[in-house]
């Protein structure tokens, strides 16, 4: 009887330890994704800002070798963040990052063409600038999807006015 009681206690302790291990693994997984999302969000934002700065330098005909090097460093940093995200991000987050990557890569290509004096038809300074400014709106959606994936309130819907019109 004592052996049976001890076996039951051991079994309960083992189940509790297993449940604790599972909880710790879930917390570690969420923390890993959170850190990855912070890095990706930061890397993409920084790259977008650097693209805007470089576009402005192209517009003013003041591009320097250092500005080009800064742009390339930032671009590579964003690609590193994207590569990390590809290993841990949810499918929903990865779809947003993929779309953002395509958009920023297109802007990069068009900016370089503009800098070379051979812009794509329909992609003037103003049009590229507008596109990069619109990427900021997409950020709100991407950020909301990342937050939701982490179990955090995604925040205010960017399409909804947070203050009622009659107040």
Secondary structure, DSSP 8 states (H G I E B T S, - for coil): -HHHHHHHHHHHHHHHHHHHHHHHHHHHHHHHHHHHHHHHHHHHHHHHHHHHHHHHHHHTT---HHHHHHHHHHHHHHHHHHHHHHHH--HHHHHHHHHHHHHHHHHHHHHHHHHTT---TT--HHHHHHHHHHHHHHHHHHHHHHHHHTTS---S-TTS-SS-TT-
